[in-house]
């Protein structure tokens, strides 16, 4: 058997804009991985992803790149916004 989850209980992804990114994850060999997201990207992420912080009266989410479900194409690139080919 399986578990049936009603639509009302399914987690809906949240959308936001990337304000800044770090230098990437440090690997065991000391090298850094290159990030797939850039400042200015619109992204989708889970409702409970990241850590909320308040800075200068503004609320932000700090999250790992692994928490991002996908990057949304900008309207200038496509008439219909959709996730880019590389979703996490």
HELIX and SHEET records of a PDB file:
HELIX    1   1 UNK A    7  UNK A    9  5                                   3    
HELIX    2   2 UNK A   65  UNK A   67  5                                   3    
SHEET    1   A 3 UNK A  14  UNK A  17  0                                        
SHEET    2   A 3 UNK A  42  UNK A  45 -1                                        
SHEET    3   A 3 UNK A  68  UNK A  72 -1                                        
SHEET    1   B 2 UNK A  51  UNK A  55  0                                        
SHEET    2   B 2 UNK A  58  UNK A  62 -1                                        
END                                                                             
